[in-house]
Amino acid sequence: MSEESLPQDAGAQGAHAGYDDTREEPGEALPAYAERVLDVAELIPPGRVMTYGDVAEWLEEGGPRQVGRVMALYGGAVAWWRVVRADGVLLPGHEQRALGHYRAEGTPLKEASRATEGHLPRLDMRRARWDGGERAEGHT
């Protein structure tokens, strides 16, 4: 995905934080759209998740791909494991780290059958998905 497809102010500023590092490199301003995405991620309570599309809908800006791009570039400083794919599949390359967070927080999971490749569970999206509920009052 090119940065041109992000909302106007969401282009990367050279930081490639991924899900392992901090939000930005020293001295670089975080794009305003990225800041808004990360603010929503920080609202998600432990044990709950929002999809990339949910975050975009909450913001009324961008879409799932743009939110995913922000999380890939800047999400390491927030609870990145709470912003997920709509199908509940754990983030490729970060499955074990995310699973540790989900288990520690009591996030509802669907355990994988022995026939499932890697035997990794999925998120139980019906039970884990957060709609902004009780903490949404502060959303502007």
Buried (B, 14 or more C-beta within 10 A) or exposed (E): EEEEEBBEEBBBBEBEBBBEBEBBEEEEEBBEBBBBBBBBBEBBEEBBBBBBBBBBBBBEBBBBBBBBBBBBBBBBBBBBBBBBBEEBEBBEEBBEBBBEBBEEBEBBBBEEEEEEEEEBBBBBBEEBBBEBEEEEEEEE
